Amino acid sequence: MTDEGTKANDTFMTNIQKAKKLCLNAYDYILDRMSNKFEMQSLVQLIKEKSALS
């Protein structure tokens, strides 16, 4: 695998793990982003909201 492929895989897996920790369906989240619908909040926004509650 190339360096770019490794970086892309790492980014993808990190986003999947974050979505799962936030109780999101990772497939639905990625589909939302890839389709440019952006109906779901960003992972960053969800993390900020969750940390504000803690």
PDB file of N, CA, C and O in Angstrom:
ATOM      1  N   MET A   1       0.843  -1.169   0.000  1.00  0.00           N
ATOM      2  CA  MET A   1       0.000   0.000   0.000  1.00  0.00           C
ATOM      3  C   MET A   1       0.893   1.239   0.000  1.00  0.00           C
ATOM      4  O   MET A   1       1.946   1.262   0.638  1.00  0.00           O
ATOM      5  N   THR A   2       0.459   2.255  -0.719  1.00  0.00           N
ATOM      6  CA  THR A   2       1.219   3.501  -0.789  1.00  0.00           C
ATOM      7  C   THR A   2       1.029   4.310   0.493  1.00  0.00           C
ATOM      8  O   THR A   2       0.145   4.021   1.299  1.00  0.00           O
ATOM      9  N   ASP A   3       1.862   5.315   0.666  1.00  0.00           N
ATOM     10  CA  ASP A   3       1.721   6.204   1.827  1.00  0.00           C
ATOM     11  C   ASP A   3       0.363   6.900   1.814  1.00  0.00           C
ATOM     12  O   ASP A   3      -0.278   7.043   2.855  1.00  0.00           O
ATOM     13  N   GLU A   4      -0.071   7.332   0.631  1.00  0.00           N
ATOM     14  CA  GLU A   4      -1.368   7.994   0.522  1.00  0.00           C
ATOM     15  C   GLU A   4      -2.493   7.040   0.874  1.00  0.00           C
ATOM     16  O   GLU A   4      -3.454   7.429   1.538  1.00  0.00           O
ATOM     17  N   GLY A   5      -2.382   5.791   0.435  1.00  0.00           N
ATOM     18  CA  GLY A   5      -3.390   4.776   0.747  1.00  0.00           C
ATOM     19  C   GLY A   5      -3.448   4.494   2.239  1.00  0.00           C
ATOM     20  O   GLY A   5      -4.527   4.326   2.807  1.00  0.00           O
ATOM     21  N   THR A   6      -2.294   4.444   2.863  1.00  0.00           N
ATOM     22  CA  THR A   6      -2.239   4.217   4.302  1.00  0.00           C
ATOM     23  C   THR A   6      -2.889   5.370   5.057  1.00  0.00           C
ATOM     24  O   THR A   6      -3.650   5.150   6.000  1.00  0.00           O
ATOM     25  N   LYS A   7      -2.591   6.593   4.645  1.00  0.00           N
ATOM     26  CA  LYS A   7      -3.188   7.771   5.291  1.00  0.00           C
ATOM     27  C   LYS A   7      -4.707   7.791   5.096  1.00  0.00           C
ATOM     28  O   LYS A   7      -5.452   8.098   6.027  1.00  0.00           O
ATOM     29  N   ALA A   8      -5.161   7.464   3.887  1.00  0.00           N
ATOM     30  CA  ALA A   8      -6.596   7.441   3.602  1.00  0.00           C
ATOM     31  C   ALA A   8      -7.284   6.377   4.449  1.00  0.00           C
ATOM     32  O   ALA A   8      -8.359   6.621   4.997  1.00  0.00           O
ATOM     33  N   ASN A   9      -6.679   5.211   4.559  1.00  0.00           N
ATOM     34  CA  ASN A   9      -7.245   4.130   5.368  1.00  0.00           C
ATOM     35  C   ASN A   9      -7.304   4.525   6.841  1.00  0.00           C
ATOM     36  O   ASN A   9      -8.306   4.272   7.510  1.00  0.00           O
ATOM     37  N   ASP A  10      -6.249   5.137   7.343  1.00  0.00           N
ATOM     38  CA  ASP A  10      -6.225   5.581   8.737  1.00  0.00           C
ATOM     39  C   ASP A  10      -7.330   6.598   9.009  1.00  0.00           C
ATOM     40  O   ASP A  10      -8.024   6.518  10.022  1.00  0.00           O
ATOM     41  N   THR A  11      -7.484   7.547   8.102  1.00  0.00           N
ATOM     42  CA  THR A  11      -8.520   8.567   8.253  1.00  0.00           C
ATOM     43  C   THR A  11      -9.904   7.934   8.240  1.00  0.00           C
ATOM     44  O   THR A  11     -10.752   8.265   9.069  1.00  0.00           O
ATOM     45  N   PHE A  12     -10.127   7.034   7.309  1.00  0.00           N
ATOM     46  CA  PHE A  12     -11.417   6.351   7.187  1.00  0.00           C
ATOM     47  C   PHE A  12     -11.734   5.579   8.468  1.00  0.00           C
ATOM     48  O   PHE A  12     -12.834   5.697   9.007  1.00  0.00           O
ATOM     49  N   MET A  13     -10.783   4.799   8.951  1.00  0.00           N
ATOM     50  CA  MET A  13     -11.006   3.982  10.138  1.00  0.00           C
ATOM     51  C   MET A  13     -11.208   4.846  11.384  1.00  0.00           C
ATOM     52  O   MET A  13     -12.001   4.498  12.258  1.00  0.00           O
ATOM     53  N   THR A  14     -10.503   5.955  11.466  1.00  0.00           N
ATOM     54  CA  THR A  14     -10.680   6.864  12.596  1.00  0.00           C
ATOM     55  C   THR A  14     -12.100   7.425  12.608  1.00  0.00           C
ATOM     56  O   THR A  14     -12.739   7.487  13.658  1.00  0.00           O
ATOM     57  N   ASN A  15     -12.586   7.828  11.447  1.00  0.00           N
ATOM     58  CA  ASN A  15     -13.943   8.362  11.363  1.00  0.00           C
ATOM     59  C   ASN A  15     -14.980   7.295  11.694  1.00  0.00           C
ATOM     60  O   ASN A  15     -15.989   7.598  12.329  1.00  0.00           O
ATOM     61  N   ILE A  16     -14.752   6.070  11.280  1.00  0.00           N
ATOM     62  CA  ILE A  16     -15.667   4.971  11.600  1.00  0.00           C
ATOM     63  C   ILE A  16     -15.713   4.767  13.115  1.00  0.00           C
ATOM     64  O   ILE A  16     -16.790   4.635  13.696  1.00  0.00           O
ATOM     65  N   GLN A  17     -14.551   4.744  13.741  1.00  0.00           N
ATOM     66  CA  GLN A  17     -14.484   4.544  15.187  1.00  0.00           C
ATOM     67  C   GLN A  17     -15.156   5.693  15.945  1.00  0.00           C
ATOM     68  O   GLN A  17     -15.862   5.460  16.926  1.00  0.00           O
ATOM     69  N   LYS A  18     -14.939   6.917  15.496  1.00  0.00           N
ATOM     70  CA  LYS A  18     -15.570   8.072  16.139  1.00  0.00           C
ATOM     71  C   LYS A  18     -17.086   7.999  16.005  1.00  0.00           C
ATOM     72  O   LYS A  18     -17.807   8.255  16.969  1.00  0.00           O
ATOM     73  N   ALA A  19     -17.568   7.654  14.827  1.00  0.00           N
ATOM     74  CA  ALA A  19     -19.016   7.545  14.609  1.00  0.00           C
ATOM     75  C   ALA A  19     -19.611   6.499  15.550  1.00  0.00           C
ATOM     76  O   ALA A  19     -20.658   6.734  16.154  1.00  0.00           O
ATOM     77  N   LYS A  20     -18.963   5.363  15.677  1.00  0.00           N
ATOM     78  CA  LYS A  20     -19.463   4.316  16.569  1.00  0.00           C
ATOM     79  C   LYS A  20     -19.484   4.775  18.017  1.00  0.00           C
ATOM     80  O   LYS A  20     -20.437   4.488  18.741  1.00  0.00           O
ATOM     81  N   LYS A  21     -18.452   5.482  18.447  1.00  0.00           N
ATOM     82  CA  LYS A  21     -18.404   5.973  19.827  1.00  0.00           C
ATOM     83  C   LYS A  21     -19.503   6.992  20.094  1.00  0.00           C
ATOM     84  O   LYS A  21     -19.959   7.139  21.228  1.00  0.00           O
ATOM     85  N   LEU A  22     -19.923   7.690  19.053  1.00  0.00           N
ATOM     86  CA  LEU A  22     -20.986   8.684  19.183  1.00  0.00           C
ATOM     87  C   LEU A  22     -22.365   8.082  18.917  1.00  0.00           C
ATOM     88  O   LEU A  22     -23.357   8.803  18.804  1.00  0.00           O
ATOM     89  N   CYS A  23     -22.414   6.751  18.818  1.00  0.00           N
ATOM     90  CA  CYS A  23     -23.667   6.008  18.586  1.00  0.00           C
ATOM     91  C   CYS A  23     -24.319   6.374  17.252  1.00  0.00           C
ATOM     92  O   CYS A  23     -25.545   6.434  17.147  1.00  0.00           O
ATOM     93  N   LEU A  24     -23.506   6.613  16.258  1.00  0.00           N
ATOM     94  CA  LEU A  24     -23.993   6.879  14.904  1.00  0.00           C
ATOM     95  C   LEU A  24     -23.794   5.641  14.050  1.00  0.00           C
ATOM     96  O   LEU A  24     -22.877   4.851  14.276  1.00  0.00           O
ATOM     97  N   ASN A  25     -24.650   5.487  13.084  1.00  0.00           N
ATOM     98  CA  ASN A  25     -24.437   4.445  12.097  1.00  0.00           C
ATOM     99  C   ASN A  25     -23.373   4.981  11.140  1.00  0.00           C
ATOM    100  O   ASN A  25     -23.613   5.936  10.401  1.00  0.00           O
ATOM    101  N   ALA A  26     -22.209   4.364  11.162  1.00  0.00           N
ATOM    102  CA  ALA A  26     -21.081   4.851  10.366  1.00  0.00           C
ATOM    103  C   ALA A  26     -21.411   4.848   8.869  1.00  0.00           C
ATOM    104  O   ALA A  26     -21.015   5.763   8.146  1.00  0.00           O
ATOM    105  N   TYR A  27     -22.126   3.832   8.406  1.00  0.00           N
ATOM    106  CA  TYR A  27     -22.497   3.766   6.991  1.00  0.00           C
ATOM    107  C   TYR A  27     -23.382   4.961   6.618  1.00  0.00           C
ATOM    108  O   TYR A  27     -23.165   5.605   5.592  1.00  0.00           O
ATOM    109  N   ASP A  28     -24.378   5.248   7.457  1.00  0.00           N
ATOM    110  CA  ASP A  28     -25.272   6.377   7.183  1.00  0.00           C
ATOM    111  C   ASP A  28     -24.511   7.699   7.188  1.00  0.00           C
ATOM    112  O   ASP A  28     -24.779   8.586   6.378  1.00  0.00           O
ATOM    113  N   TYR A  29     -23.566   7.819   8.106  1.00  0.00           N
ATOM    114  CA  TYR A  29     -22.778   9.055   8.186  1.00  0.00           C
ATOM    115  C   TYR A  29     -21.947   9.245   6.914  1.00  0.00           C
ATOM    116  O   TYR A  29     -21.930  10.333   6.338  1.00  0.00           O
ATOM    117  N   ILE A  30     -21.270   8.201   6.485  1.00  0.00           N
ATOM    118  CA  ILE A  30     -20.436   8.304   5.280  1.00  0.00           C
ATOM    119  C   ILE A  30     -21.305   8.557   4.054  1.00  0.00           C
ATOM    120  O   ILE A  30     -20.941   9.357   3.192  1.00  0.00           O
ATOM    121  N   LEU A  31     -22.434   7.892   3.968  1.00  0.00           N
ATOM    122  CA  LEU A  31     -23.349   8.110   2.842  1.00  0.00           C
ATOM    123  C   LEU A  31     -23.841   9.558   2.825  1.00  0.00           C
ATOM    124  O   LEU A  31     -23.945  10.170   1.762  1.00  0.00           O
ATOM    125  N   ASP A  32     -24.141  10.100   3.998  1.00  0.00           N
ATOM    126  CA  ASP A  32     -24.571  11.499   4.101  1.00  0.00           C
ATOM    127  C   ASP A  32     -23.494  12.437   3.566  1.00  0.00           C
ATOM    128  O   ASP A  32     -23.795  13.377   2.831  1.00  0.00           O
ATOM    129  N   ARG A  33     -22.254  12.183   3.930  1.00  0.00           N
ATOM    130  CA  ARG A  33     -21.147  13.041   3.497  1.00  0.00           C
ATOM    131  C   ARG A  33     -20.842  12.861   2.010  1.00  0.00           C
ATOM    132  O   ARG A  33     -20.621  13.841   1.298  1.00  0.00           O
ATOM    133  N   MET A  34     -20.831  11.626   1.544  1.00  0.00           N
ATOM    134  CA  MET A  34     -20.478  11.363   0.142  1.00  0.00           C
ATOM    135  C   MET A  34     -21.560  11.865  -0.820  1.00  0.00           C
ATOM    136  O   MET A  34     -21.265  12.238  -1.956  1.00  0.00           O
ATOM    137  N   SER A  35     -22.810  11.871  -0.355  1.00  0.00           N
ATOM    138  CA  SER A  35     -23.909  12.339  -1.210  1.00  0.00           C
ATOM    139  C   SER A  35     -24.067  13.860  -1.153  1.00  0.00           C
ATOM    140  O   SER A  35     -24.920  14.424  -1.839  1.00  0.00           O
ATOM    141  N   ASN A  36     -23.240  14.525  -0.331  1.00  0.00           N
ATOM    142  CA  ASN A  36     -23.302  15.976  -0.155  1.00  0.00           C
ATOM    143  C   ASN A  36     -24.640  16.468   0.391  1.00  0.00           C
ATOM    144  O   ASN A  36     -25.022  17.616   0.162  1.00  0.00           O
ATOM    145  N   LYS A  37     -25.353  15.601   1.112  1.00  0.00           N
ATOM    146  CA  LYS A  37     -26.608  16.015   1.740  1.00  0.00           C
ATOM    147  C   LYS A  37     -26.337  16.798   3.022  1.00  0.00           C
ATOM    148  O   LYS A  37     -27.005  17.795   3.296  1.00  0.00           O
ATOM    149  N   PHE A  38     -25.369  16.354   3.797  1.00  0.00           N
ATOM    150  CA  PHE A  38     -24.992  16.995   5.059  1.00  0.00           C
ATOM    151  C   PHE A  38     -26.189  17.202   5.986  1.00  0.00           C
ATOM    152  O   PHE A  38     -26.319  18.244   6.627  1.00  0.00           O
ATOM    153  N   GLU A  39     -27.064  16.190   6.045  1.00  0.00           N
ATOM    154  CA  GLU A  39     -28.215  16.237   6.937  1.00  0.00           C
ATOM    155  C   GLU A  39     -27.819  15.894   8.373  1.00  0.00           C
ATOM    156  O   GLU A  39     -28.490  16.303   9.321  1.00  0.00           O
ATOM    157  N   MET A  40     -26.751  15.158   8.527  1.00  0.00           N
ATOM    158  CA  MET A  40     -26.270  14.786   9.856  1.00  0.00           C
ATOM    159  C   MET A  40     -25.222  15.806  10.300  1.00  0.00           C
ATOM    160  O   MET A  40     -24.501  16.377   9.482  1.00  0.00           O
ATOM    161  N   GLN A  41     -25.156  16.020  11.620  1.00  0.00           N
ATOM    162  CA  GLN A  41     -24.139  16.926  12.140  1.00  0.00           C
ATOM    163  C   GLN A  41     -22.755  16.325  11.900  1.00  0.00           C
ATOM    164  O   GLN A  41     -22.595  15.109  11.801  1.00  0.00           O
ATOM    165  N   SER A  42     -21.774  17.197  11.812  1.00  0.00           N
ATOM    166  CA  SER A  42     -20.404  16.724  11.634  1.00  0.00           C
ATOM    167  C   SER A  42     -19.930  16.035  12.906  1.00  0.00           C
ATOM    168  O   SER A  42     -20.449  16.292  13.992  1.00  0.00           O
ATOM    169  N   LEU A  43     -18.952  15.167  12.765  1.00  0.00           N
ATOM    170  CA  LEU A  43     -18.391  14.488  13.922  1.00  0.00           C
ATOM    171  C   LEU A  43     -17.803  15.500  14.902  1.00  0.00           C
ATOM    172  O   LEU A  43     -17.920  15.335  16.117  1.00  0.00           O
ATOM    173  N   VAL A  44     -17.179  16.534  14.377  1.00  0.00           N
ATOM    174  CA  VAL A  44     -16.588  17.565  15.237  1.00  0.00           C
ATOM    175  C   VAL A  44     -17.667  18.230  16.088  1.00  0.00           C
ATOM    176  O   VAL A  44     -17.483  18.421  17.290  1.00  0.00           O
ATOM    177  N   GLN A  45     -18.767  18.575  15.477  1.00  0.00           N
ATOM    178  CA  GLN A  45     -19.861  19.231  16.212  1.00  0.00           C
ATOM    179  C   GLN A  45     -20.421  18.297  17.268  1.00  0.00           C
ATOM    180  O   GLN A  45     -20.691  18.726  18.391  1.00  0.00           O
ATOM    181  N   LEU A  46     -20.601  17.033  16.930  1.00  0.00           N
ATOM    182  CA  LEU A  46     -21.134  16.069  17.895  1.00  0.00           C
ATOM    183  C   LEU A  46     -20.173  15.861  19.068  1.00  0.00           C
ATOM    184  O   LEU A  46     -20.607  15.725  20.212  1.00  0.00           O
ATOM    185  N   ILE A  47     -18.895  15.837  18.787  1.00  0.00           N
ATOM    186  CA  ILE A  47     -17.898  15.680  19.847  1.00  0.00           C
ATOM    187  C   ILE A  47     -17.927  16.890  20.766  1.00  0.00           C
ATOM    188  O   ILE A  47     -17.864  16.740  21.986  1.00  0.00           O
ATOM    189  N   LYS A  48     -18.022  18.096  20.195  1.00  0.00           N
ATOM    190  CA  LYS A  48     -18.095  19.315  21.004  1.00  0.00           C
ATOM    191  C   LYS A  48     -19.317  19.304  21.903  1.00  0.00           C
ATOM    192  O   LYS A  48     -19.224  19.650  23.081  1.00  0.00           O
ATOM    193  N   GLU A  49     -20.465  18.909  21.360  1.00  0.00           N
ATOM    194  CA  GLU A  49     -21.687  18.870  22.144  1.00  0.00           C
ATOM    195  C   GLU A  49     -21.589  17.849  23.274  1.00  0.00           C
ATOM    196  O   GLU A  49     -22.002  18.113  24.403  1.00  0.00           O
ATOM    197  N   LYS A  50     -21.044  16.695  22.958  1.00  0.00           N
ATOM    198  CA  LYS A  50     -20.932  15.647  23.962  1.00  0.00           C
ATOM    199  C   LYS A  50     -19.957  16.063  25.084  1.00  0.00           C
ATOM    200  O   LYS A  50     -20.205  15.790  26.259  1.00  0.00           O
ATOM    201  N   SER A  51     -18.869  16.714  24.716  1.00  0.00           N
ATOM    202  CA  SER A  51     -17.911  17.130  25.744  1.00  0.00           C
ATOM    203  C   SER A  51     -18.468  18.260  26.597  1.00  0.00           C
ATOM    204  O   SER A  51     -18.094  18.388  27.763  1.00  0.00           O
ATOM    205  N   ALA A  52     -19.348  19.074  26.046  1.00  0.00           N
ATOM    206  CA  ALA A  52     -19.963  20.156  26.818  1.00  0.00           C
ATOM    207  C   ALA A  52     -20.917  19.601  27.876  1.00  0.00           C
ATOM    208  O   ALA A  52     -21.137  20.227  28.913  1.00  0.00           O
ATOM    209  N   LEU A  53     -21.482  18.422  27.604  1.00  0.00           N
ATOM    210  CA  LEU A  53     -22.402  17.807  28.549  1.00  0.00           C
ATOM    211  C   LEU A  53     -21.676  17.125  29.707  1.00  0.00           C
ATOM    212  O   LEU A  53     -22.261  16.879  30.762  1.00  0.00           O
ATOM    213  N   SER A  54     -20.430  16.832  29.502  1.00  0.00           N
ATOM    214  CA  SER A  54     -19.662  16.100  30.533  1.00  0.00           C
ATOM    215  C   SER A  54     -19.122  17.010  31.602  1.00  0.00           C
ATOM    216  O   SER A  54     -18.460  16.547  32.531  1.00  0.00           O
TER     217      SER A  54
END
